[in-house]
Amino acid sequence: MSEFFIVDSHVHLWNPARFRHAWLDGCHALNRAFLPEDFSVASANLNVGKIILVEGGCEPAQSLLEANWFSEIAKSEPRVKGIVAHADLEKGDSIRTDLARLAANPLVRGIRRNLQGERDPQFCLPPEFVAGVKLLAEFGFTFDLCIRHEQLPGAAELVNRVPQTSFVLDHLGKPDVRGRKTEPWAADLKRLAALPYCVCKVSGLATEAEMESWQPADLRFYFDCALEYFGLNRVLFGGDWPVATLATSYQRWLETISDFVSGTPAADRASLFQTNTERIYHV
């Protein structure tokens, strides 16, 4: 499939029998266990060499246990090289204890406080939240920004206020692919990309399109914007498995992105699919 092995920056695993994921109640197709053996089947023969496990939206009180579970999984699934764990950053300085506990786990590389469900587009800007994000730099953690497209301006302001922390934009900021809208998403993404301490995951686009009928051409504009604004040294391949299975197989997603960059030099393709994620998450 590839001349180099893939490093997937965005994989989820969950087990509703073990952790409570309230958001799965309304999503029958995903409301079951997705475990390492399932990912192995989905990615068979696709040369995936390393993966980053990203928190899956379990109850916040279970987030430390989830990170520890991921570490247990890594003992038998050696491709797991890093974890992006949940932390309630809106607690400000008082989140330090939780971050210290997560930092005791050598696989935790970053934090994600999922913001896409917050109605206030500036939820991430109060002083307490900013203080929590600033703390991440002390522990060497990145911050994954999981937001909707209308939250991009607030996210850019957060990144601007906290230059000491490295940020990773998930899913290109979830543009309205289904509605074929390009603005203000493109302008907002460009402003965020102008801040050098933020990178972007090329992930999650298929589920923002017409999930049952999307074609690569529907996604191309958004992908090209990400590459133009961030540059190939600041974009990371992400499978967003198993959420992406609502719209695509793992193989089709990988093939789609591979086709988009088929004309670029091999070193640039290696940056997107491998070395950028290794650099950002220190894996």
C-alpha angles and dihedrals in degrees: 000000000000140000089227133032119268124243107201110207096193124044127144129205125182143163116200089198089063105033133028114244105177093184090064091065090082097042111069095177092061100033097106137072118294107191137172093271090056091052090048090057092046093050099037114149092001097110097239103170104172136019137193114215114217124201112266105216100267120158108298091237088062097049096101090048089050091053090049090050090053089053091052089051090052090062090068098025105055093184089075102097103157145018131214104202133192123254130171096239092175086077088076118199091359090070090071093094092054091047091051090053091050091046089058086068105080093208096059107103102161149005132239124193099184107229102174093095095053113105095206107080088206096050089122096057108070113109094252094056092045089050090052092051091049090057091061092074091060089061096040092246126150120218119231112212109211103181144142120252093258089058094060096096092053091047091051090052090050091051090048092052095049108044091158092069125072114230131204118198110215122217095357089285092298101275119203096260092156091058091042090233118158103173141100084007095069095048092045092049090050091054091051092047090054087070104085097209093066127082130184135232116221094217144109099036097122092059090052090056129065093300099208099041110025121139128200090252089064090062102037099091093054093046092048091051091053092051093045096048101038100028125226092281091062103046124089129199113239128180097196087208128204095015088058091060087081086074111012147014117250090246094052092050092050091046091049094054091042090055091049091059099033092115096052125095117275091246090058092049089050089052092054097043102034128356101048092059091045090053098044096046096032095237 
